[in-house]
């Protein structure tokens, strides 16, 4: 965890700028406890997940103004649940 990349934090999650691809608005939402599946999350974390994703996407939309924000959970580098919030902009499609 790099506090220089931290954007937002609550009881269950840390929202950080993606450090591997410096694309404006490309954020990673990490669960504070290490679980490998959504089914292992606590009820409190599950309830907070929707609100936290919504707030993060609203912030990306307000600042970056993408055409769409993709939200995906991948586990290639880490086996623990985390979400990639990726803004798809017109600029990205033109490069």
C-alpha positions as CSV (number, residue, x, y, z in Angstrom):
1,X,0.0,0.0,0.0
2,X,1.4,3.4,-1.0
3,X,-0.2,6.3,0.8
4,X,0.9,8.6,-2.0
5,X,-1.6,6.9,-4.3
6,X,-4.5,6.9,-1.7
7,X,-7.6,8.7,-2.9
8,X,-10.2,7.6,-0.4
9,X,-10.5,5.2,2.5
10,X,-13.4,3.9,4.6
11,X,-13.8,1.1,7.1
12,X,-13.7,-1.6,4.5
13,X,-11.9,-0.2,1.4
14,X,-9.0,1.7,0.1
15,X,-9.3,3.5,-3.2
16,X,-6.0,4.2,-4.9
17,X,-4.7,5.4,-8.2
18,X,-3.4,2.5,-10.3
19,X,0.4,2.6,-10.2
20,X,1.1,0.2,-13.0
21,X,-0.7,2.2,-15.7
22,X,-0.7,6.0,-15.0
23,X,-4.0,6.7,-16.8
24,X,-6.0,9.5,-15.3
25,X,-8.9,8.1,-13.3
26,X,-7.8,4.5,-13.5
27,X,-8.4,3.5,-9.9
28,X,-8.1,0.3,-7.8
29,X,-10.5,-0.4,-5.0
30,X,-8.9,-2.8,-2.5
31,X,-10.7,-4.5,0.3
32,X,-8.9,-4.0,3.6
33,X,-9.1,-7.6,4.6
34,X,-7.7,-10.3,2.3
35,X,-10.4,-12.5,0.9
36,X,-10.3,-14.5,-2.4
37,X,-14.0,-14.4,-3.2
38,X,-17.0,-12.1,-2.8
39,X,-18.6,-14.9,-0.9
40,X,-16.0,-14.5,1.9
41,X,-16.8,-10.8,2.5
42,X,-18.6,-9.7,5.6
43,X,-22.2,-8.4,5.3
44,X,-20.9,-4.9,6.3
45,X,-18.3,-5.0,3.5
46,X,-20.8,-6.2,1.0
47,X,-23.2,-3.4,1.9
48,X,-20.4,-0.8,1.7
49,X,-19.2,-2.2,-1.7
50,X,-22.0,-0.8,-3.7
51,X,-21.9,2.6,-2.1
52,X,-18.1,2.8,-2.4
53,X,-18.1,1.8,-6.1
54,X,-20.8,4.3,-6.8
55,X,-18.9,7.2,-5.1
56,X,-15.7,6.2,-6.9
57,X,-17.4,6.1,-10.3
58,X,-19.1,9.4,-9.7
59,X,-15.8,11.0,-8.9
60,X,-14.2,9.6,-12.1
61,X,-17.1,10.8,-14.1
62,X,-16.9,14.3,-12.6
63,X,-13.1,14.7,-13.0
64,X,-12.2,12.7,-16.1
65,X,-15.5,12.8,-18.0
66,X,-15.1,9.5,-19.7
67,X,-17.7,8.0,-22.0
68,X,-17.9,5.0,-19.8
69,X,-16.3,3.6,-16.6
70,X,-15.6,-0.1,-16.6
71,X,-15.5,-2.0,-13.3
72,X,-13.9,-5.4,-13.2
73,X,-12.4,-7.8,-10.6
74,X,-9.2,-9.5,-11.8
75,X,-6.9,-11.7,-9.8
76,X,-3.8,-12.1,-11.9
77,X,-1.2,-10.3,-9.8
78,X,-3.0,-10.7,-6.5
79,X,-5.4,-13.5,-5.5
80,X,-7.3,-11.2,-3.2
81,X,-10.5,-9.3,-4.2
82,X,-9.9,-5.9,-5.7
83,X,-11.7,-3.9,-8.4
84,X,-10.3,-2.0,-11.3
85,X,-12.2,1.1,-12.2
86,X,-11.2,2.1,-15.7
87,X,-12.4,5.2,-17.5
88,X,-12.9,4.7,-21.2
89,X,-12.4,8.0,-23.0
90,X,-12.6,9.0,-26.6
91,X,-8.9,9.8,-26.4
92,X,-8.1,6.2,-25.5
93,X,-10.0,4.9,-28.5
94,X,-8.1,7.2,-30.8
95,X,-4.6,6.1,-29.8
